[in-house]
Amino acid sequence: MDTSTKSEQVRHHVLALVEGQLRPHDKLPTERELAEALAVSRLTVRRVLDGLEHERLVYRVQGAGTFVSESHIAKSLELTSFSEDMYNRGMRPGSRLLIAEEAPAGARLGQALSLSPADKVLHLARVRLADDEPICFEHSYIPSHLAPGLLDLDLESSLYDLLATTFRLRLERADQVISATVVEPADAELLNVPPFSPAFNVVRTGYDARDRAIERAESLYRADRYSYHVTLFRRESGPTNSHQLSPTWHPAGGE
């Protein structure tokens, strides 16, 4: 049996354990136990586990062993809501509403939403859940005059569905900045992670078909449960009219 076939055998065996027999954070057999059970070298087992760790299917704790990871949510760069992302992955979305208020926009939000600082915005602060597990903490800001009565509705359901069905506000495009950050102690308990755990800070301004800014979302995503999937295309030499993703560096610090 050649090395590639042995690796495939080990991978198939470990995946069967991860997907069928073990639960998140259960411990896998040791490298020695796997090698002996499958009649392969420990080096082959180690390389397979390296690959599965890179895919975030398992994780290692030095001196303790290899464990099954929580399911990981990878988001493509499409304009979708958090609820749509979860449904597409076979998970149950949910929200825990913390703040629902009307307040002046102020200078920062006024600039983002093309409002006067004195104009009112509706502010929602929610912990977003996937199968009852907290994934992100988000603040959403909507110009009050665009969604009168929003605060009286069920705000633990999909905000985008509410805006579309009740107020005929549908996001057509968005400007979004994603930066690396950590979870501050005040937010760590909300996300069920240790203080200063890695996170994504996502700031997004959404626009409707009339090019009105209808939402400003500022979201903090757990990096251990969420990632972004980007498809890149190489531009042909010479002028082009195609839209491209242009990476830009920003200092580290919805849907």
TILUMBA-969592 format. One line per 4 residues: number of its first residue (from 1); their letters; for each residue x, y, z of N, C-alpha, C. Coordinates in steps of 0.02 Angstrom, whole numbers, plus 32768, in hexadecimal, padded with zeros to 4 digits. Last residue first. Example, Ala and Ser with C-alpha at 12.3 -4.5 7.8 and 13.67 -1.06 7.14 Angstrom:
2> SA> 8282 7F90 8162 82AC 7FCB 8165 8285 8002 818A ~ 8294 7EE4 8186 8267 7F1F 8186 8294 7F5B 8186;
END
This chain:
255> EGGA> 7B03 8846 820A 7ADA 882E 81D2 7A93 882C 81EA ~ 7B87 8877 81FD 7B4C 886B 8215 7B1F 8855 81E5 ~ 7E2A 8939 82E3 7E01 8961 8310 7E1C 896D 8358 ~ 7EBE 893C 8289 7E8B 8915 82AC 7E65 8941 82DC;
251> PHWT> 7ED1 89A6 81FB 7EE4 8994 823F 7EAC 896E 8261 ~ 7EC9 8958 815B 7EAD 8987 818A 7EC7 8974 81CF ~ 7EF7 893B 80B3 7F09 8933 80FA 7EE9 896A 8123 ~ 7E97 88F3 8035 7EB0 8930 8052 7EBF 8924 809B;
247> PSLQ> 7E7D 8899 7F9D 7E8E 8898 7FE5 7EAC 88DA 7FFB ~ 7DFC 88A5 7F34 7E3D 88C4 7F3E 7E4E 88C4 7F87 ~ 7DA2 8846 7EC9 7DAD 884F 7F10 7DF5 8869 7F18 ~ 7D57 8892 7E38 7D87 8866 7E59 7D89 8875 7EA3;
243> HSNT> 7CF7 889A 7DA4 7CFF 88AC 7DEA 7D2D 887A 7E0C ~ 7D31 88C0 7CFE 7D17 8891 7D30 7D24 88AB 7D76 ~ 7D66 8909 7C9C 7D2C 8926 7CBC 7D10 88F9 7CF2 ~ 7E13 892A 7C7D 7DDC 88FC 7C87 7DA3 8920 7CA9;
239> PGSE> 7EAD 893F 7C23 7E71 895A 7C42 7E3C 8924 7C49 ~ 7F35 88C7 7C41 7F10 88F8 7C1A 7ED2 890D 7C3E ~ 7F32 8819 7C68 7F57 8857 7C5F 7F2F 8886 7C34 ~ 7EAD 87D8 7CCE 7ED4 87D7 7C90 7EF9 881A 7C89;
235> RRFL> 7EB3 87B2 7D79 7E9E 87E0 7D44 7ECB 87D8 7D08 ~ 7E7D 8721 7DCA 7EB7 8745 7DB0 7EA1 8771 7D76 ~ 7E0E 871D 7E51 7E18 8714 7E09 7E53 873E 7DF3 ~ 7DE2 86C7 7EE6 7E09 86FB 7EC4 7E12 86EA 7E7B;
231> TVHY> 7D6B 86B0 7F5E 7D83 8697 7F1E 7DA4 86D0 7EF9 ~ 7D6E 8698 800B 7D76 86C9 7FD4 7D8E 86A5 7F96 ~ 7D1C 8681 809F 7D35 865E 8064 7D35 8690 802A ~ 7D39 869E 8149 7D23 86B9 8109 7D45 8695 80D0;
227> SYRD> 7CFA 864F 81DE 7D2F 8664 81B2 7D11 867E 8171 ~ 7CDA 861D 8286 7CC4 8640 824A 7D01 8653 8220 ~ 7D04 85EC 82FD 7CC8 85CD 82E1 7CB6 85EA 829D ~ 7D71 8633 8326 7D76 85EA 832C 7D3A 85C7 830C;
223> ARYL> 7D4F 86B7 831D 7D7A 869C 82E8 7D81 8651 82EC ~ 7CB2 86FD 8336 7CE3 86CF 8352 7D0D 86B0 8319 ~ 7C96 87A4 8300 7C8E 875C 82F4 7CC5 8735 8316 ~ 7C40 8833 8314 7C7B 8811 832F 7C6F 87C6 832B;
219> SEAR> 7C05 88B7 82AB 7BFE 8873 82C7 7C42 8858 82DE ~ 7BA1 8932 827E 7BE3 892A 829B 7BE2 88E9 82C4 ~ 7B47 8978 81FA 7B4E 893F 8227 7B97 893A 823D ~ 7AD4 89E7 81C2 7B1A 89E3 81D6 7B1F 89AA 8209;
215> EIAR> 7A5F 89F6 813F 7A75 89D4 817C 7AC0 89DC 8185 ~ 7A44 8A44 80D2 7A0B 8A31 80FC 7A20 8A0A 813B ~ 7A6F 8ABD 8065 7A8C 8A96 809B 7A54 8A85 80CC ~ 7A2D 8AB0 7FC1 7A27 8ACD 8004 7A4A 8AA0 8037;
211> DRAD> 7A26 8A83 7F40 7A67 8A96 7F59 7A62 8ABE 7F9B ~ 79B5 8A48 7F1C 79B7 8A90 7F10 79F8 8AAE 7F2B ~ 79C5 89C7 7F49 79CB 89D2 7F01 79CD 8A1C 7EEF ~ 7A25 89E4 7FE3 79EF 89C7 7FBC 79F7 89D8 7F72;
207> YGTR> 7AB9 89B2 803F 7A94 89E2 8015 7A5C 89BF 7FF0 ~ 7B15 89A4 80D7 7AEC 8987 80A2 7AC1 89BB 8080 ~ 7BB2 899C 811A 7B7D 89CB 810B 7B57 89B0 80CF ~ 7C09 8946 8199 7BE8 8944 8158 7BB2 897A 8153;
203> VVNF> 7C8E 88FB 81E7 7C68 893A 81E3 7C4B 893F 819D ~ 7CC7 8882 8250 7CA9 888C 820E 7C7D 88CA 8210 ~ 7D4B 8839 829B 7D21 8874 82A0 7D08 8885 825A ~ 7D66 8796 82D2 7D61 87C1 8298 7D34 87FD 82AA;
199> APSF> 7DD7 875D 8354 7D95 876B 8338 7D9C 8793 82F8 ~ 7E28 8701 83D8 7E28 8721 8396 7DE2 8728 837B ~ 7E0C 8730 8486 7E0C 86FD 8450 7E0B 8721 840D ~ 7E03 8787 84EF 7E39 8791 84C0 7E41 8757 848E;
195> PPVN> 7DB1 8715 855F 7DC5 875A 854D 7E03 8759 851F ~ 7D6B 867E 8517 7D97 86A0 8547 7DA6 86E8 8531 ~ 7CBB 867D 84E9 7D01 8671 84D9 7D2C 8693 850F ~ 7C32 86A0 84DD 7C46 8660 84FB 7C8D 864C 84E6;
191> LLEA> 7C06 871A 84B7 7C18 86EC 8481 7C30 86A8 849B ~ 7BF1 8757 8532 7BBA 8754 8502 7BC7 8720 84CC ~ 7C70 8752 856A 7C3B 8728 8587 7C00 8721 8558 ~ 7CB4 87B0 851A 7CC8 8769 8519 7C91 873C 8535;
187> DAPE> 7C9A 8835 8526 7C73 8810 84F4 7C80 87C5 84F7 ~ 7CF0 8861 8589 7CA9 8871 858F 7C7E 884A 855F ~ 7D71 883C 8559 7D52 8818 8591 7D07 8824 8598 ~ 7D70 8838 84A4 7D7C 885A 84E3 7D57 8835 851C;
183> VVTA> 7DB6 87D3 8430 7D79 87DD 8456 7D8A 87FD 8499 ~ 7E1B 881F 83B0 7E11 87EF 83E7 7DD1 8802 840A ~ 7E2D 8822 82FC 7E2B 8842 833D 7E28 880C 8373 ~ 7E38 8849 824F 7E47 881B 8286 7E47 8842 82C8;
179> SIVQ> 7DB2 8884 81E7 7DF3 888B 8206 7DFB 885A 8240 ~ 7D5A 88AF 815A 7D66 8879 818A 7DAC 8882 81A6 ~ 7CE0 8917 8119 7D26 8913 812E 7D2B 88DE 8163 ~ 7C71 8934 8092 7C82 890F 80CE 7CCD 890E 80DA;
175> DARE> 7BE3 8972 8046 7C2B 897D 804F 7C3E 895E 8092 ~ 7B65 8920 7FE6 7B80 8936 8027 7BCB 8942 8020 ~ 7AC5 8914 7F93 7B0E 8912 7F94 7B26 892B 7FD8 ~ 7A40 8905 7FB2 7A57 88F0 7F6F 7AA3 88ED 7F6B;
171> LRLR> 79C8 88E8 802C 7A0E 88F7 801E 7A21 88DB 7FDA ~ 792A 8930 802D 7950 88F4 801B 7998 8908 800B ~ 789B 8960 8075 78E2 8972 8073 790A 8933 8066 ~ 7815 8957 8094 782B 8956 804D 7872 8971 8045;
167> FTTA> 77EC 8944 8113 77FD 8988 8100 7815 898E 80B8 ~ 77C9 88BC 811E 77A1 88EF 8140 77AE 8935 8126 ~ 7822 8871 80CF 77DA 8863 80CD 77B0 889B 80EA ~ 78A4 88AA 80E6 788A 889E 80A2 783E 8898 80A2;
163> LLDY> 78B4 88B1 8170 78BC 88ED 8148 789D 88E5 8103 ~ 78A1 8828 8191 7874 885D 81AA 7878 889C 817F ~ 790E 87EE 8150 78CA 87DB 813D 7898 8810 8154 ~ 7977 882A 8197 7970 8838 8150 792A 8825 8136;
159> LSSE> 7966 87F3 8217 795C 883B 820D 7951 884A 81C3 ~ 7918 8761 8247 7945 877E 8215 7935 87C8 820A ~ 78EE 8773 82F7 78ED 874F 82B8 791C 8773 8287 ~ 78ED 87C6 8360 7919 878C 8367 7916 875F 8329;
155> LDLD> 7890 8827 8356 78D4 8839 8341 7905 8800 834D ~ 77F4 883E 832A 781E 8807 8344 7865 8811 832B ~ 77D0 88F0 8342 77CB 88AF 8321 77F8 887C 8342 ~ 77E6 896E 8371 77AC 894B 838B 77A5 8904 8370;
151> LLGP> 784D 89A5 832A 785C 898F 836E 7822 896A 838E ~ 7812 89CF 82B2 783B 8993 82B3 7845 8978 82F9 ~ 77CD 8A47 82A7 77AC 8A0E 82C7 77D4 89CF 82CA ~ 7817 8A78 820F 77F0 8A8B 824A 77CA 8A4F 8266;
147> ALHS> 7891 8A75 81B9 7870 8A3A 81D6 7849 8A4C 8215 ~ 78C3 8AED 818D 78B9 8AB8 815B 7892 8A7C 8177 ~ 78D6 8B3F 81F7 78A1 8B51 81C9 7894 8B1C 8195 ~ 7946 8B07 823A 7902 8B00 8256 78CC 8B0E 8223;
143> PIYS> 79C2 8AA7 81EC 79A2 8AE9 81F1 7959 8AE3 8206 ~ 7A0A 8A2B 8253 79DF 8A38 8219 79C2 8A7E 8220 ~ 7A8B 89C6 828A 7A70 8A0A 828D 7A4A 8A17 824C ~ 7ABD 8940 82F0 7AA0 8956 82B0 7A80 899A 82BB;
139> HEFC> 7B3E 88E5 8334 7B18 8922 833C 7AFE 8936 82F6 ~ 7B5B 883C 836A 7B55 886F 8337 7B2B 88AA 834E ~ 7BBD 87B6 8386 7B9B 87EB 83AA 7B98 8826 837B ~ 7BB6 8708 8355 7BCC 874D 834D 7BA1 877C 8378;
135> IPED> 7B98 868B 838C 7BCA 8690 8356 7BE3 86D7 834E ~ 7B5C 8623 840D 7B6B 8667 83F6 7BA4 8668 83C3 ~ 7AF1 859C 83E8 7B35 85AE 83FB 7B44 85F5 83E1 ~ 7A76 8575 83B6 7A79 858F 83FB 7ABF 85A0 8413;
131> DALR> 7A92 8562 832F 7A82 8528 8359 7A8D 853A 83A3 ~ 7ADB 85F9 833A 7AD5 85C1 830B 7ACC 8582 8335 ~ 7AB0 86A4 835D 7ABB 865F 8372 7AB6 8630 8337 ~ 7AE3 8747 8387 7AC9 871A 8354 7ADF 86D3 8364;
127> VRAL> 7AAF 87C1 83F4 7ADD 8789 83EE 7ABE 8758 83BD ~ 7A90 886A 83C7 7A7A 8825 83CC 7AB5 87F6 83CD ~ 7A50 8909 83CB 7A8B 88E2 83DE 7A73 889B 83EC ~ 7A13 8986 8364 7A06 8943 837E 7A4A 8924 838F;
123> HLVK> 79D6 8A26 8352 7A12 89FF 8366 79FC 89BD 8383 ~ 79A1 8A98 82DF 798C 8A60 8307 79C7 8A33 8314 ~ 79C8 8B47 82E2 79D2 8B04 82C7 79B5 8AD1 82F9 ~ 79A2 8BF2 82BB 799B 8BB7 82E5 79AA 8B77 82BE;
119> DAPS> 7A10 8C7E 82A3 79DD 8C50 828A 79DD 8C11 82B5 ~ 7A80 8CC3 82CB 7A44 8CC7 82F6 7A0D 8C98 82DF ~ 7ADD 8CB1 8265 7AEB 8C94 82A7 7AAE 8C94 82D6 ~ 7A85 8C86 81D0 7A9D 8CB9 81FD 7AAB 8C99 8240;
115> LSLA> 7ABE 8BFC 8169 7A8D 8C1E 8193 7AAE 8C59 81B6 ~ 7B01 8B94 8125 7AED 8BD2 8102 7AB6 8BF6 8127 ~ 7B33 8B2E 816F 7AEF 8B26 8156 7AD5 8B64 8132 ~ 7BB4 8B5A 8193 7BAC 8B19 8171 7B68 8B12 8150;
111> QGLR> 7B98 8BD4 81D3 7BC1 8BD3 8196 7BB6 8B92 816F ~ 7B4D 8BA6 8240 7B30 8BD5 8210 7B56 8BD5 81CE ~ 7BA8 8B5B 8286 7B73 8B38 8263 7B52 8B66 8230 ~ 7BFD 8BCA 82B0 7C17 8B8E 828F 7BE1 8B6A 8266;
107> AGAP> 7BA8 8C2E 82ED 7BD2 8C3D 82B3 7BE6 8BFF 828C ~ 7AFE 8BF9 8314 7B42 8C0F 8324 7B6C 8C16 82E5 ~ 7A7A 8BCA 8312 7AAD 8BA7 82EC 7AF3 8BBA 8304 ~ 7A1B 8BBA 83AA 7A39 8BE4 8375 7A72 8BBE 8353;
103> AEEA> 79B4 8B25 83B9 79E4 8B55 83D3 79FE 8B80 839A ~ 794F 8AA3 83F4 7956 8AD8 83C3 7984 8B0D 83E1 ~ 796E 89F3 8412 7964 8A38 8427 7968 8A66 83EA ~ 7991 8963 8458 7965 897B 8421 7951 89C2 8434;
99> ILLR> 7A06 88EA 848B 79F5 8931 8488 79C6 893D 844D ~ 7A03 885F 8485 7A1E 8880 84C0 7A09 88C9 84C4 ~ 79BF 87C9 844B 79BC 8812 8448 79D3 8831 8489 ~ 7A04 8747 8401 79F3 875D 8445 79F8 87A9 8445;
95> SGPR> 79D5 86DA 837C 79EF 8719 8395 79DA 8723 83DD ~ 79FC 8656 8305 79D6 8674 833B 79F7 86B5 8351 ~ 79F9 85D0 828D 7A0C 8612 82A4 79E1 862A 82DD ~ 7A2D 852E 8284 79F3 8555 8299 7A0A 859A 82B2;
91> MGRN> 7A7E 84EB 81F1 7A7E 84FE 8237 7A42 852B 8246 ~ 7A9B 84CE 816E 7A75 849E 8194 7A73 84AC 81DE ~ 7AD4 8533 8129 7B02 8501 8146 7ADE 84CE 8172 ~ 7A6D 8586 8108 7A92 8566 80D1 7AC1 8530 80E9;
87> YMDE> 7A4C 85B7 8186 7A1E 8588 8164 7A42 8563 812D ~ 7ABA 860E 8198 7AB0 85D5 81C4 7A82 85A1 81A4 ~ 7AAA 866D 8132 7AE9 8647 8138 7ADE 8608 8161 ~ 7A2C 86A2 8152 7A36 867C 8114 7A74 8651 8117;
83> SFST> 7A4D 86E3 81CB 7A1C 86AC 81CA 7A23 8682 818C ~ 7AA5 8746 819E 7ABE 8712 81CC 7A8E 86D6 81CA ~ 7A8A 8764 80EE 7A80 8771 8135 7A9E 8739 815E ~ 7AFC 878D 8069 7AC9 8762 8088 7AC3 8775 80D1;
79> LELS> 7B56 87B0 7FEE 7B2B 87D9 8019 7AF1 87AE 8031 ~ 7BEE 8751 7FFA 7BAE 8760 7FD9 7B85 8788 800A ~ 7C70 870F 8012 7C64 8757 800F 7C28 8766 7FE3 ~ 7C45 8682 807A 7C5F 869F 803D 7C4F 86E9 803D;
75> KAIH> 7C71 8643 8117 7C45 866F 80F2 7C68 8687 80B3 ~ 7C6F 85B2 8174 7C96 85D9 8144 7C66 8602 8119 ~ 7C6D 8576 8212 7C43 8597 81E1 7C6F 85C2 81B4 ~ 7C8B 84D7 8258 7CA6 8518 8246 7C7C 8536 820D;
71> SESV> 7C68 8475 82E8 7C5C 8483 82A1 7C6F 84CB 8293 ~ 7CF3 845D 8359 7CAE 8472 834C 7CA6 847B 8300 ~ 7D67 83D2 8345 7D54 8418 8346 7D09 8421 8343 ~ 7DA4 8351 83AB 7D75 8363 8375 7D62 83AC 837C;
67> FTGA> 7E54 834C 83D5 7E0D 834E 83E6 7DE4 8363 83A9 ~ 7EE9 8302 840F 7EC5 831F 83D6 7E7A 8317 83E3 ~ 7F47 8328 84A7 7F31 82FF 846F 7F0D 8326 8439 ~ 7F92 835F 8510 7F51 8341 851F 7F37 8315 84E6;
63> GQVR> 8007 839B 84EA 8009 8372 8525 7FC8 834F 8536 ~ 7FB1 841B 849A 7FF2 83FF 84AA 7FF0 83D9 84EC ~ 7F28 83F5 8440 7F3B 8415 847F 7F7B 83F3 8495 ~ 7EE5 840D 839D 7F14 83EC 83CB 7F1F 8416 8409;
59> YVLR> 7E4E 83EA 8342 7E7F 8419 835F 7EA9 83F3 8392 ~ 7DF9 83CA 82A6 7E12 83B6 82E7 7E3F 83ED 8302 ~ 7DCF 8415 823E 7DA4 83DE 8252 7DB9 83C1 8296 ~ 7E19 8477 8201 7DF4 8488 823D 7DC1 8453 8250;
55> EHEL> 7E72 845A 81A1 7E2C 8460 818B 7DFD 8471 81C5 ~ 7EE1 8449 81F0 7EE0 8482 81C3 7E99 848F 81AA ~ 7EBD 83D0 822A 7EC1 840B 8255 7EBF 844A 8229 ~ 7EC8 837F 81BC 7E86 8388 81DA 7E85 83C3 8209;
51> GDLV> 7F55 8386 81A8 7F26 839D 8175 7EE1 83AA 8191 ~ 7F83 834C 821F 7F97 8391 820D 7F65 83AE 81DB ~ 7F4F 82CC 8211 7F34 82F8 8245 7F46 8341 823A ~ 7FA3 82A1 81AA 7F5B 82A4 81A0 7F3A 82D3 81D3;
47> RRVT> 801F 82A7 81E9 8013 82D1 81AE 7FC8 82D7 81A0 ~ 800E 8247 824F 801A 828D 8260 800B 82BB 8225 ~ 8001 81D1 8205 7FC9 81E9 822E 7FD1 8232 823D ~ 8081 81CB 81CE 8047 81D0 81A2 800B 81EB 81C8;
43> LRSV> 80CC 81BF 8244 80D7 81F9 8219 809B 8203 81EA ~ 80A9 8144 8273 8090 817E 8298 8099 81BE 826F ~ 8079 80D4 81ED 80AA 80F6 8217 808A 8131 823C ~ 7FF8 8057 81FD 801C 8089 81D8 804E 80AA 8208;
39> ALAE> 7F8F 8004 822F 7FCD 7FE7 8214 7FF0 8019 81E5 ~ 7F24 8033 8273 7F1F 8035 822A 7F5E 801B 8207 ~ 7F47 8024 82F8 7F07 8009 82E1 7F03 8004 8295 ~ 7FC2 8068 82FE 7FBF 8020 830A 7F7F 8001 82F0;
35> ALER> 7F99 80EC 82E0 7FCC 80CB 82B7 7FC9 807F 82C0 ~ 7F3F 8105 8348 7F28 8105 8303 7F59 80E0 82D6 ~ 7F96 80FF 83B7 7F5D 80D2 83B2 7F42 80CD 836B ~ 7FF0 8167 8399 8008 8123 839F 7FCF 80F1 8397;
31> ETPL> 7F9C 81D6 839C 7FBE 81C5 835D 7FD6 817C 835F ~ 7F06 81AB 83FB 7F49 81C7 83F3 7F67 81B4 83AF ~ 7E5A 81CC 83D0 7E91 819F 83E3 7ED4 81C0 83D7 ~ 7E16 826E 83FE 7E24 823A 83CE 7E56 8208 83EC;
27> KDHP> 7D9F 82AD 8471 7DE5 82A0 8461 7DEA 8266 842F ~ 7D1F 8327 8451 7D33 82E3 8465 7D7A 82D6 844D ~ 7D01 83A1 841A 7D2D 83A2 8454 7D3A 835C 8472 ~ 7C6B 8367 83CF 7C9C 839D 83D7 7CBF 839A 841B;
23> RLQG> 7C68 82B0 83D2 7C48 82F1 83D5 7C7E 8328 83DB ~ 7C7A 821C 836C 7C90 824A 83A0 7C69 828C 839B ~ 7C42 81D6 8300 7C45 81B7 8342 7C53 81E8 837B ~ 7C3D 821C 8285 7C0A 81EB 8296 7C09 81D3 82DE;
19> EVLA> 7CA0 8278 826D 7C5D 8287 8254 7C28 8257 826E ~ 7D14 8244 82AB 7D00 828A 82B6 7CB6 8295 82A5 ~ 7D1A 81C0 8279 7D15 81CD 82C1 7CF9 8213 82CF ~ 7D24 81D9 81F2 7CEC 81B1 8209 7CE2 81BA 8254;
15> LVHH> 7D9D 821E 81F0 7D5F 8242 81E0 7D21 821B 81F6 ~ 7DF3 81B4 820F 7DEC 81EA 823F 7DAC 8212 8231 ~ 7DE2 8163 819B 7DD4 8148 81DD 7DC8 8180 820F ~ 7E0C 81B8 8135 7DC8 819D 8133 7DB5 8184 8179;
11> RVQE> 7E93 81CC 815C 7E64 8205 8159 7E1C 81EC 815B ~ 7EC7 814A 814F 7EC7 816B 8190 7E93 81A4 8191 ~ 7EB5 8138 80C5 7E98 810A 80F4 7E92 8129 8139 ~ 7F03 819E 8091 7EBB 81A0 8085 7E97 8172 80B5;
7> SKTS> 7F80 8170 80BB 7F67 81AF 80D4 7F1B 81B4 80CB ~ 7F89 80FB 806E 7F89 80F7 80B7 7F6D 8137 80D6 ~ 7F8C 8134 7FEF 7F54 8109 8001 7F4F 8102 804D ~ 8006 8178 7FF6 7FC9 819E 7FEB 7F8C 8175 7FFF;
3> TDM> 8064 810F 8007 8059 8141 803C 8018 8166 8034 ~ 8023 806C 7FCF 804E 80A7 7FCC 8039 80DA 8000 ~ 802B 7FC4 8000 8000 8000 8000 802D 803E 8000;
END
